[in-house]
Amino acid sequence: MRRLLAVRGQSDPERAKMRRRRNSTDAAAARCRMRPKSGRYKLCATVALPTHFHRRTTEKVQRIRRAKKLMKTHAVLAVVLLMLGLAPATATVRIANDTGGQIGPYLAKYRALRASGERVEIDGTCASACTMLLGIIPRNRICVTPRATLVFHSAWDMEGDQAVTSDGNRILWSTYPESVRRWIKSHGGLHSQTITLSGPELAAMFPACR
């Protein structure tokens, strides 16, 4: 009776505060799947916490999850970049029937090919300006097949300009490695008649394709 009178004598803010406490306790018991008995509850691992505490905890958990996800993403990206950096250049340019052409465009093409890191496979005829690759592309990136044939001759100008022809011959000669120069000299040097390098002689100068 005294308790009842005391409860009735409480002010509205106090009664509201008590209701909030009961609601928080009921919610905690529900989460623990325990039913209240006589207004008392057994000890439960879940306790009623203020709303702002749950909000801060949830935000913290979300931040931790985002940080872990970001770390995993960075780790995967690092592995991919490492694999790309360690992966050898596997692209190969195959030359099968190149009869040559103007010296300038071939110089530009082979310099770009050298910078790309690609390999060159000579699997047929490589004539005239095509043969400049022998000195522009590193030897360890050139291979020859049994069908490979190198055809050499002196440079010439379509309008008959001897100065242009001399410059072209100097460029051709400067691009050939020493082993090729010796072979050309042993066959009379560069002149208007073609000379052909193939078979065992060529295989002795450059590695075979696999």
C-alpha positions as CSV (number, residue, x, y, z in Angstrom):
1,M,0.0,0.0,0.0
2,R,2.8,2.3,0.9
3,R,4.5,1.4,-2.4
4,L,1.4,2.1,-4.4
5,L,1.0,5.5,-2.7
6,A,4.6,6.3,-3.4
7,V,4.2,5.4,-7.1
8,R,1.0,7.5,-7.3
9,G,2.8,10.4,-5.7
10,Q,5.6,10.5,-8.3
11,S,5.7,13.3,-10.8
12,D,5.2,12.8,-14.5
13,P,9.0,13.0,-15.4
14,E,9.8,10.4,-12.8
15,R,7.0,8.0,-14.1
16,A,8.3,8.5,-17.7
17,K,11.8,7.7,-16.5
18,M,10.6,4.5,-14.9
19,R,8.8,3.5,-18.1
20,R,11.9,4.0,-20.1
21,R,13.9,1.8,-17.7
22,R,11.2,-1.0,-17.9
23,N,11.2,-0.8,-21.7
24,S,15.0,-1.1,-21.8
25,T,14.9,-4.0,-19.4
26,D,12.2,-5.8,-21.4
27,A,14.1,-5.3,-24.6
28,A,17.3,-6.7,-23.0
29,A,15.4,-9.7,-21.8
30,A,13.8,-10.2,-25.2
31,R,17.3,-10.3,-26.8
32,C,18.4,-12.9,-24.3
33,R,15.2,-14.9,-25.0
34,M,14.2,-14.8,-21.2
35,R,10.8,-14.1,-19.9
36,P,10.4,-11.8,-16.9
37,K,9.2,-13.3,-13.6
38,S,7.7,-11.1,-10.9
39,G,9.4,-8.1,-12.2
40,R,12.8,-9.7,-11.8
41,Y,15.2,-11.1,-14.4
42,K,18.0,-13.6,-14.3
43,L,21.5,-12.5,-15.1
44,C,21.9,-12.0,-18.8
45,A,24.8,-11.4,-21.1
46,T,22.8,-8.7,-22.9
47,V,22.3,-5.5,-21.0
48,A,20.1,-2.5,-21.9
49,L,22.3,0.3,-23.1
50,P,21.4,3.8,-24.1
51,T,20.5,4.3,-27.8
52,H,23.5,6.6,-28.4
53,F,25.8,3.9,-27.1
54,H,24.5,1.4,-29.6
55,R,24.8,3.9,-32.4
56,R,28.4,4.7,-31.6
57,T,29.3,1.0,-31.3
58,T,27.6,0.2,-34.7
59,E,29.5,3.0,-36.4
60,K,32.8,1.8,-34.9
61,V,32.1,-1.7,-36.1
62,Q,31.3,-0.5,-39.6
63,R,34.5,1.6,-39.7
64,I,36.5,-1.4,-38.7
65,R,34.9,-3.6,-41.4
66,R,35.5,-0.9,-44.0
67,A,39.1,-0.6,-43.0
68,K,39.6,-4.4,-43.2
69,K,37.9,-4.5,-46.6
70,L,40.2,-1.7,-47.8
71,M,43.3,-3.4,-46.5
72,K,42.3,-6.6,-48.4
73,T,41.7,-4.6,-51.6
74,H,45.1,-3.0,-51.3
75,A,46.8,-6.4,-50.6
76,V,45.2,-7.9,-53.7
77,L,46.2,-4.9,-55.8
78,A,49.7,-5.1,-54.6
79,V,49.9,-8.8,-55.5
80,V,48.5,-8.2,-59.0
81,L,51.0,-5.3,-59.6
82,L,53.8,-7.5,-58.4
83,M,52.8,-10.3,-60.7
84,L,52.6,-7.9,-63.6
85,G,56.0,-6.5,-62.8
86,L,57.6,-10.0,-62.6
87,A,55.9,-11.4,-65.6
88,P,58.3,-11.7,-68.6
89,A,57.4,-10.3,-72.0
90,T,55.9,-13.2,-73.9
91,A,54.8,-11.3,-77.1
92,T,56.7,-12.4,-80.2
93,V,56.9,-10.6,-83.6
94,R,57.1,-13.1,-86.5
95,I,58.9,-12.2,-89.7
96,A,58.1,-14.5,-92.6
97,N,58.2,-12.6,-95.9
98,D,59.6,-9.1,-95.4
99,T,61.3,-7.8,-98.6
100,G,62.4,-4.5,-97.1
101,G,61.7,-0.9,-98.0
102,Q,62.9,2.6,-97.1
103,I,65.5,2.8,-94.3
104,G,63.8,5.5,-92.3
105,P,60.5,3.8,-91.5
106,Y,62.4,0.5,-90.6
107,L,64.7,2.3,-88.2
108,A,61.7,3.8,-86.4
109,K,59.8,0.5,-86.3
110,Y,62.7,-1.5,-84.9
111,R,63.6,1.1,-82.3
112,A,60.0,1.0,-81.1
113,L,60.2,-2.8,-81.1
114,R,63.4,-2.7,-79.1
115,A,61.7,-0.5,-76.5
116,S,58.7,-2.7,-76.2
117,G,60.7,-5.7,-75.0
118,E,59.1,-8.1,-77.5
119,R,61.0,-10.9,-79.1
120,V,61.5,-11.4,-82.9
121,E,61.2,-14.7,-84.7
122,I,62.6,-14.9,-88.2
123,D,60.7,-17.6,-89.9
124,G,61.2,-16.8,-93.6
125,T,62.7,-14.2,-95.8
126,C,64.1,-11.0,-94.2
127,A,65.6,-8.8,-97.0
128,S,67.2,-5.4,-97.5
129,A,66.1,-2.9,-94.8
130,C,64.5,-5.7,-92.8
131,T,68.0,-7.0,-91.9
132,M,68.7,-3.9,-89.8
133,L,66.9,-5.6,-87.0
134,L,70.0,-7.8,-86.5
135,G,71.8,-4.9,-84.8
136,I,68.9,-2.9,-83.3
137,I,67.1,-5.7,-81.5
138,P,69.3,-7.4,-78.8
139,R,70.6,-10.7,-79.9
140,N,69.1,-12.6,-77.0
141,R,65.6,-11.5,-78.3
142,I,66.1,-12.8,-81.8
143,C,65.7,-16.3,-82.9
144,V,65.7,-18.1,-86.3
145,T,63.9,-21.1,-87.6
146,P,65.2,-23.5,-90.3
147,R,63.2,-21.5,-92.9
148,A,64.9,-18.2,-92.0
149,T,66.8,-16.4,-94.8
150,L,68.6,-13.1,-94.7
151,V,69.1,-11.2,-97.9
152,F,71.6,-8.4,-98.1
153,H,72.4,-5.8,-100.8
154,S,73.6,-2.2,-101.0
155,A,71.2,0.8,-100.5
156,W,70.0,2.7,-103.5
157,D,68.1,5.8,-104.3
158,M,65.2,5.8,-106.7
159,E,66.3,9.0,-108.2
160,G,69.9,7.9,-108.5
161,D,71.3,10.3,-105.9
162,Q,74.7,8.8,-105.0
163,A,75.0,10.8,-101.8
164,V,71.8,9.4,-100.5
165,T,73.0,5.9,-101.5
166,S,76.2,6.3,-99.6
167,D,74.4,7.5,-96.5
168,G,72.1,4.5,-96.8
169,N,75.0,2.1,-97.0
170,R,76.6,3.7,-93.9
171,I,73.4,3.3,-91.9
172,L,72.9,-0.3,-93.0
173,W,76.5,-1.2,-92.1
174,S,76.3,0.5,-88.7
175,T,73.3,-1.6,-87.7
176,Y,74.8,-5.0,-88.4
177,P,76.6,-6.9,-85.6
178,E,80.2,-7.8,-86.0
179,S,79.6,-11.4,-86.9
180,V,77.3,-10.4,-89.7
181,R,79.8,-7.8,-91.0
182,R,82.5,-10.4,-91.2
183,W,80.2,-12.7,-93.1
184,I,79.3,-9.9,-95.6
185,K,82.9,-9.0,-96.1
186,S,83.8,-12.6,-96.8
187,H,81.2,-12.6,-99.5
188,G,82.4,-9.4,-101.3
189,G,80.6,-6.8,-99.2
190,L,77.4,-4.9,-99.9
191,H,76.8,-4.3,-103.6
192,S,73.9,-4.3,-106.0
193,Q,73.8,-8.1,-106.3
194,T,72.1,-9.8,-103.4
195,I,73.9,-12.3,-101.0
196,T,71.9,-14.7,-98.9
197,L,72.7,-16.0,-95.4
198,S,70.7,-19.0,-94.2
199,G,71.1,-22.6,-92.9
200,P,73.9,-23.6,-90.6
201,E,75.8,-20.3,-91.1
202,L,72.8,-18.3,-89.8
203,A,72.1,-20.9,-87.0
204,A,75.7,-20.4,-85.8
205,M,75.1,-16.6,-85.3
206,F,71.6,-16.6,-83.7
207,P,69.8,-18.9,-81.4
208,A,67.1,-21.3,-82.7
209,C,63.5,-20.6,-82.0
210,R,61.8,-23.1,-79.6
